[in-house]
């Protein structure tokens, strides 16, 4: 069906990405030129997709450009992944907040603000639970902690527990440190970016691509013409086929739908040990002969990560 619909597209249709939603209006950025259009779905498209959101941020779409930088969405390509949350007022319903994400980047700073590692652990649980590859960005490594004369070394000590399971990028957006390796990790992907306020997301975006911040103003200006409330997700293009998705609402999703008895599956450090537990339902808390606890005692598993697991298992996210 998809191939047939693609063949029947208007001859002037162009491919693009939905970068922002604004009620029934969508900002669509052309993949080739980067031009942004304010678009609405054609009527028949709405009928075809009655069982899911017709168009969401992250969708790869085909549009027909119209006058005054407006467009009509003709076709939505099949989604490769979705990030969703429970729909308000709909029992069992789900609202898609982003589609087609390839990976997540969780951005924290060494200082100003100090890193909230339990929040990072919750984000990583979300990534594991949704089978989304994750990378960690550690910004502001130029800032010293206390009386340290080697702030980068201290930054690495703070996040060393994560290097066993995840790529960790040590950055200074202000000084341009670590930007090129990060760009390579982002290239050709749609990356969800999340982190606390003040960690330097705007500065990092500017270091990756100075034109990207100007682009946000263009997108905002386009969608304001829709006169509707904006959804939380917004995508910024930082390369020919490289996008960053800012989704502030991801914090509320971090533990949504994660059952306590499944939590140990989302700590990769446990993988080599939890299958050897004597009890099939081992909580890795007080059970005798638990290989996970033994690995913690021997230093093979980070004690801080293990204690974070226990706190989350007991419903204490802070």
N, C-alpha and C positions, 0 to 999 in steps of 0.2 A: 504493500500500500504506500509506503514511504517513497519508494522509487517512482511509482506511478504519479504521485502528487508532485514530486520534484520535476518530472518531465513536463508537467502541465503548468508550470510557473510562468507568469508573464515574462516576455523577453527582456524587460528592463529590471527584473528583480535582482537584488544584490543580497549577499550574506552579511549577517551582523550578529552582535551579541546584545542581549538585554542587560543594560548596566544599571538601570534604576526603575523602580515602579512607583507610580503616583496615581493611586486609584485605578481607573480604567485606562490610563495613559501609561506608556512605557517609553523610556529613553533607550533607543537602539543605536549602537555605534557600528558603523560599517567596518567590516574586517579589513578591507583593503585600504580605504582612505582615512579611516578614523573619524569621519564626519558623524555627528550625532543628529538623529531625527526624533521627533516626538511622534509616536506611533500608536495605533489602535488595531486590534485584531479584526480581520474581516468576519462577517457574520457566520459564514459556513464553518469557519475554524472553531467558533464557539460551540457549534453543534457537534462537531467531530470529537471534542475533548470534554464532554459533559462530566466524565467520571474523575477528572483531576483539574487542578488549576490550569486555566487555558494558557496563560503566559506567566512566567516567573523570572525573577532576576537570575541570570546565568544561562538562560535558554539561548541556544544557537538557532537563529531564525532567518527567514528570507523575507525581505520587505520590498515593496514597490514605492520608490520615492515619489512624493507629491509636491505641491507648491509650498512655499514658506517653511522649508525644512521639516515638513510633516511627512508621514509615511503610513502605509497600510501593511500590517503583518500578514503575509500570505501563508506561511508554513512554519511549523515548529519542529525541529529535528528531535529524534528520540533522545531522552535524557539518559546519561550514563550514571548519574548518582543524584540523590536529593538529600538536603538537610532540612528536616521538618520538625515542627513542634505541634502539640495538641491544639486543635482549633477551639477557640472560645465558643461556648454555647452549643457545641456539637459533640454528642457522646461518641467517643471512639474515632472522631474525625481528626485529620491531620492537615496542617497548613504548611505548604512548602515555602521556606524562606530563601532557599538558594539551590540551584541545580548545577550539575556538571562540575563540581569542585574536584580537583585532582589531588589536593593536599591541603594541610592546615599549617600555618605558622603561628606559634604562640610567642608573642613578643613581650619581654620583661626587661626591666632595667636593673643595673647593679645598685643604683641609689637614686633618690629623688624621682620617684618613690622607691623605697626598699622593696626587693622582690617578695611577693606573696606566693611562696612555693606550694602551699596547699591549693591555691587557685590554679596554679599550673598543673598540679596533679589531677584536678577535676577536669581541666581541658583535655589532658592526655587520655583520661578515661573515656571522654566523649569520642575522641578520635579513634581509639581502639574499638569502642562499641559500635561505631559506624564503619569500621574497616577503612578509615581514611589515614593515609600516611601522614606523619607529623614531623615537623622540624621546629627547633627552638631558636629564637633570636634573643641574644642578650645584649642590650644596648647600653650606651653610656659607660663603656669600659675605661674611658679616660678619666672618670671621676674616682677619686681616692675614697677608701672606706676607713674612717678613723685616721690613724697616723701612717697608713700604708704608703710605702714609696714605690710599690709595684701594683697598681690597681688592677691591671689585666690579670696578674697571677691570682689575686684575691677573687676576681670575677670567676675565674675557672674553678677555684675551690668551691665557690657557692653552687655551681651547677655541674660539678663533676659527676654526681650521682646519675645524671641523665645521659651522659656520653656512652654508657654501656648499651642503651637501647635506641637512642635518637640522635640524628645529626644536630649538633649545637654550633651556632654561628656567633662568634664574639665580635661585637660591632661598636663603632662610634660613628654615628651619623654625622656628628658635628665635625669630626676630623677625617671622615672618609675611610675609616679603618674597617676592613672585612667586607666591604660592599661588593667587590667583584665576585668572590666566591658565592655570596648570597644570590647575586643576579643569576649566576649559572644554575643554582638550585631552583630558581623560580622560572627559568626560561621555558617557554612553550606550555606553561601550565596556568590553570586558574587556581589561585591559592587563597584560601580563607585566612584572614589575619585577625587575631584577637589578642587582647591584653588589657591590663588596667589603664586608667587615665594617666597621662603624664609620662608614659614610657618613651615617647618620641616617635609615634607613628608618622606624624606629618613630616618631621625632620628626616626620617628614614625614607619616606616616599620621595621627598625632594632630592635626597642623595642618590636614589635609584634612577629617577627621571625627573628633572626639574619641570618638565612640561606637564607632568601628571597633576600637580596642584592647580595649574591653570585649567586643566581639563575638568576638574571637579566643579569649577564655577560655571563652565559651559553646560555641563549636565544639569546642574541645579537650575540654571536659567531656563533651560528647555522644559524641565518638568514642572516648574512653577506655573507655566501656562496651563497646566492641567487642572489647577485649582482643587486638588484633592490632597488628603493626608499622605505623606511619604512613608513607605515601608522602611524597615531598618537597614536592609542590605543595600549596598552600593558597590559597584565594580569600577575600578580604575585601570585603564590600559597603560602598561609600562613597557610595552614592546610589541612587535608585530603580531605575536600570538601569545602574549604574556599578560596576565591580568591578576590584580589583587582585589579581593572582595572584603570590604569592611562590614562586619556583621556584629554590631554591638549586642544584639539580643542573644548571642551565642552563650553568654554567661548563664542565662536561665536554663539552657539546654544541657549543661554539663553533666548533671546526674539524672536527668529526666529519663525514665524508662529503664534505668539500670537497677537490676535486682541485687540485693546484698549478696546472695549466694553465688552470683556470677562475677562479682567484683574482682576476684583473684585472677580471672581470665584476662583482665585488662591491665595487669601489671606484667609487662613482658619479662621482667627479671625473675618471675616465679615459674616461667614455663618449664625450665629444666628440672624443677623439683616437685611441683604440686601433683603430678601424676604418680608420684611414689608414696604419697601419703597413705597411711594405714586405713584411715576413715575416708570413705568416698565423699562425705559431706564436710570434710575438714575445714574449719574456719581459719586454721593457721594461727590460732590465738593461744589456747592453753592445752591443746591435745598433745598427748605424749608421743614422742618419736616422729614429730612432724619435720620432714626434710626442709621445708621452707624456713621454719624457725631455726633449724640447725645451720642453714646457709646464712641467716642473719648473724648468728653467733660467730661464725667463722669469718665473716666479712665479705662473703661472696655476694650477698644482697645488702644493699644500703639500709642501715638501720633507720635513717630518716624516712626513706621511701616506705619501709615496712610499717613504721609508726603512722605514716599518712594513710596507708591502706587500712590499718586497724581503726583509725578515727573515722574514715569514710564508711567503713563497714558498720560501725556503731551509730552512724547518722550524725557525726559531728564534723561538718565540712571545714570548720575554722581551726 
